[in-house]
Amino acid sequence: MSEFRELLLRGVAPLQIDLSAEQIDRLLDYHRMLVKWNKAYNLTAVRDPAQMISRHLVDSLSVLPWIGEGRLLDVGSGPGLPGVPLAICRPDLQVTTLDSNGKKTRFQVQVKAELGLDNLNVINGRVEAVQEPPFDMVISRAFASLADMLNLSGHLVVPEGIFLAMKGLYPEAELAQMPAGYALQSSHRLALPAHEGERHLLILGRA
């Protein structure tokens, strides 16, 4: 068993998610491409391939139990995180990734082609300029604040839709500054290795 496969399997074990052998292979193919492209295009500040497994793949997969049905928009996706791992592991889910950095979206387009991810749509642009039918869910692990996430992407979510914000420490101050009309529905501490620090998923909706 390769080092990276072992790291991935060990990382997802506490997450209580079922992945097929094919999905594990595709996740590792994505990891291989990320390592290769990162050397030339600086897609992520994480340089160590082993750290990419835990800090990118496992981190992205940790939210799988809270991903519902329908269409998902990953805002500020960078090189496709968490959108690409979610698209690999939920082939029934229509995933759209959005980023304003052309290098990063070109990488994602290549990933879509090489891995045959028919359920992945990649958009290069800014969130406030997106012209798409509203989504059922918006997820992000890159927004500076909850207020920014809600203010900038609110128009892209159906009235009963949800916002999934991936955060480190529980963001008390950000919650206190949320714009009117939104409410915290639930929060979950994610089952990641202790050395990765705290990680929380906040699920928000319209009040």
C-alpha positions as CSV (number, residue, x, y, z in Angstrom):
1,M,0.0,0.0,0.0
2,S,1.4,3.4,-1.0
3,E,2.2,5.9,1.7
4,F,-0.4,8.3,0.5
5,R,-3.2,5.7,0.3
6,E,-2.4,4.7,3.9
7,L,-2.5,8.3,5.0
8,L,-5.8,8.9,3.3
9,L,-7.4,5.7,4.7
10,R,-6.2,6.5,8.2
11,G,-7.4,10.1,7.9
12,V,-11.0,9.2,6.8
13,A,-11.4,6.3,9.3
14,P,-12.8,8.6,12.1
15,L,-15.2,10.4,9.7
16,Q,-17.6,7.5,9.4
17,I,-18.0,7.8,5.7
18,D,-18.1,4.9,3.1
19,L,-15.7,5.3,0.2
20,S,-15.3,2.8,-2.6
21,A,-12.0,1.6,-3.9
22,E,-12.6,3.6,-7.1
23,Q,-13.3,6.7,-5.1
24,I,-10.1,6.3,-3.1
25,D,-8.2,5.8,-6.4
26,R,-9.8,9.0,-7.9
27,L,-8.9,11.0,-4.7
28,L,-5.3,9.9,-5.0
29,D,-5.3,10.7,-8.7
30,Y,-6.5,14.2,-7.8
31,H,-3.8,14.4,-5.1
32,R,-1.2,13.4,-7.7
33,M,-2.3,16.1,-10.1
34,L,-2.3,18.7,-7.3
35,V,1.2,17.8,-6.3
36,K,2.4,18.0,-9.9
37,W,0.7,21.2,-10.9
38,N,1.5,23.0,-7.6
39,K,5.2,22.9,-8.4
40,A,4.7,25.0,-11.5
41,Y,1.5,27.1,-10.7
42,N,1.6,27.6,-6.9
43,L,-2.0,26.4,-6.4
44,T,-1.7,25.9,-2.6
45,A,0.7,27.1,0.1
46,V,0.9,23.5,1.4
47,R,4.0,22.1,-0.3
48,D,4.4,18.7,1.4
49,P,2.4,16.0,-0.4
50,A,1.7,14.1,2.8
51,Q,0.3,17.3,4.4
52,M,-1.9,17.8,1.3
53,I,-3.6,14.5,2.2
54,S,-4.7,15.6,5.7
55,R,-5.0,19.3,5.2
56,H,-6.8,19.2,1.9
57,L,-8.3,15.8,1.1
58,V,-9.3,14.7,4.6
59,D,-10.3,18.2,5.6
60,S,-12.6,18.4,2.6
61,L,-14.2,15.0,3.2
62,S,-14.9,15.7,6.8
63,V,-18.1,17.6,5.8
64,L,-19.6,14.8,3.7
65,P,-22.1,13.7,6.4
66,W,-23.8,17.2,6.2
67,I,-24.0,17.5,2.4
68,G,-27.6,17.1,1.3
69,E,-29.2,16.6,-2.1
70,G,-29.3,18.9,-5.1
71,R,-26.8,21.5,-6.4
72,L,-23.8,22.6,-4.4
73,L,-21.7,25.7,-5.1
74,D,-18.1,25.8,-3.7
75,V,-17.1,29.5,-3.4
76,G,-13.5,30.5,-3.4
77,S,-12.6,26.9,-4.4
78,G,-8.9,27.5,-5.1
79,P,-7.6,24.3,-6.7
80,G,-11.0,22.6,-6.1
81,L,-11.3,22.3,-2.3
82,P,-13.6,21.0,-1.0
83,G,-15.6,20.8,-4.3
84,V,-13.5,18.3,-6.2
85,P,-13.3,15.7,-3.4
86,L,-17.0,16.1,-2.8
87,A,-17.8,15.6,-6.5
88,I,-15.7,12.4,-6.5
89,C,-17.4,11.0,-3.4
90,R,-21.0,12.1,-4.3
91,P,-21.5,11.3,-8.0
92,D,-25.2,12.1,-7.5
93,L,-24.4,15.6,-6.4
94,Q,-24.1,18.5,-9.0
95,V,-21.1,20.4,-7.8
96,T,-20.1,23.9,-9.2
97,T,-16.7,25.3,-8.2
98,L,-16.0,29.1,-8.4
99,D,-12.7,30.9,-8.2
100,S,-11.4,34.2,-9.7
101,N,-7.9,32.8,-10.2
102,G,-7.5,31.5,-13.8
103,K,-4.6,29.2,-13.0
104,K,-6.6,27.5,-10.3
105,T,-9.7,27.0,-12.4
106,R,-7.7,25.8,-15.4
107,F,-6.3,23.1,-13.1
108,Q,-9.8,22.2,-12.1
109,V,-10.9,21.9,-15.7
110,Q,-8.0,19.5,-16.3
111,V,-9.0,17.5,-13.2
112,K,-12.6,17.3,-14.5
113,A,-11.4,16.0,-17.9
114,E,-8.8,13.5,-16.6
115,L,-11.0,12.0,-13.8
116,G,-14.2,12.1,-15.9
117,L,-16.2,14.1,-13.3
118,D,-19.4,14.7,-15.3
119,N,-21.0,16.2,-12.1
120,L,-18.5,19.0,-11.8
121,N,-18.9,22.4,-13.3
122,V,-16.0,25.0,-13.1
123,I,-16.5,28.7,-13.2
124,N,-13.7,31.3,-13.4
125,G,-15.1,34.6,-11.9
126,R,-16.1,36.6,-8.9
127,V,-19.0,35.5,-6.7
128,E,-20.9,38.7,-7.0
129,A,-20.9,38.5,-10.8
130,V,-22.1,34.9,-11.1
131,Q,-25.2,34.4,-13.3
132,E,-26.5,30.9,-12.4
133,P,-29.8,29.6,-11.1
134,P,-29.8,29.5,-7.3
135,F,-28.2,26.6,-5.6
136,D,-29.4,24.4,-2.8
137,M,-26.2,24.7,-0.9
138,V,-23.2,27.0,-0.8
139,I,-20.0,25.9,0.9
140,S,-16.7,27.6,1.5
141,R,-13.5,27.2,3.5
142,A,-11.9,30.3,2.1
143,F,-14.1,33.3,3.0
144,A,-12.6,35.8,5.4
145,S,-15.8,36.1,7.4
146,L,-19.3,34.7,7.7
147,A,-20.7,38.2,6.9
148,D,-18.8,38.3,3.7
149,M,-19.9,34.8,2.7
150,L,-23.6,35.6,3.3
151,N,-23.5,39.1,1.8
152,L,-21.7,38.1,-1.3
153,S,-23.3,34.7,-2.0
154,G,-26.7,35.2,-0.6
155,H,-28.3,35.8,-4.0
156,L,-27.0,32.4,-5.2
157,V,-29.0,30.3,-2.7
158,V,-32.6,29.2,-2.9
159,P,-34.8,30.7,-0.1
160,E,-34.7,27.4,1.9
161,G,-31.1,26.7,1.0
162,I,-28.1,26.5,3.4
163,F,-24.7,27.9,3.7
164,L,-21.9,25.6,5.0
165,A,-18.9,27.5,6.4
166,M,-15.8,25.6,7.2
167,K,-13.9,27.3,10.1
168,G,-11.1,26.7,12.5
169,L,-11.9,27.8,16.0
170,Y,-15.6,28.4,16.8
171,P,-16.1,31.9,15.4
172,E,-18.1,33.6,18.2
173,A,-17.2,37.2,17.0
174,E,-18.2,36.4,13.4
175,L,-21.5,35.0,14.4
176,A,-22.3,38.1,16.4
177,Q,-21.7,40.2,13.3
178,M,-23.8,38.1,10.9
179,P,-26.1,40.2,8.7
180,A,-29.8,40.5,9.6
181,G,-32.1,37.8,8.1
182,Y,-29.7,34.9,8.7
183,A,-29.4,32.4,11.6
184,L,-27.1,29.6,12.7
185,Q,-28.9,26.3,12.3
186,S,-26.3,24.0,13.7
187,S,-22.5,23.7,14.3
188,H,-20.4,20.6,14.3
189,R,-16.8,20.0,15.5
190,L,-15.1,17.9,12.8
191,A,-13.3,14.7,13.5
192,L,-9.8,15.7,12.3
193,P,-6.4,14.7,13.8
194,A,-5.5,16.8,16.9
195,H,-2.4,18.1,15.2
196,E,-4.5,19.8,12.6
197,G,-6.1,22.1,15.2
198,E,-9.8,22.7,15.7
199,R,-12.1,22.6,12.8
200,H,-15.8,23.5,12.8
201,L,-18.6,23.3,10.3
202,L,-21.3,26.0,10.7
203,I,-24.6,25.5,8.9
204,L,-26.5,28.8,8.3
205,G,-29.8,29.6,6.7
206,R,-32.3,32.4,6.3
207,A,-34.1,33.3,9.6
